[in-house]
């Protein structure tokens, strides 16, 4: 667990890696590889990380967000439609390699730190 600080820890502080990748020309996939069961419990908690939260971070329709929780691997996988098609004129990240940043920098609520 990260050291107590004046600012809340971020989801990325509990992860080995949080990454994003292209999942075809119309979808993005985010993956959180959590360090341990404590980190996984935070990432898998649907009161903390859910379709509405992802929709707010990425400006997508919450009904189109898909979240897959994989406890045996301490992984949470999230997929949603790309805001623009891959390689289209307005696509600023053709490989979706930077989409993970808003998720990795999501502050973890205090209620998860006392576990």
WOKASUL-V518399 format. One record per helix or strand of 2 or more residues. SS is the DSSP state (helix for helix, strand for strand). FROM is the first residue (numbers start at 1). TO is the last residue. If there is no record, write none. Layout:
((SS,FROM,TO) (SS,FROM,TO))
//
This chain:
((helix,11,14) (strand,15,22) (strand,27,34) (helix,37,44) (helix,51,58) (helix,62,64) (strand,66,70) (helix,71,73) (strand,75,81) (helix,101,104) (helix,110,112))
//
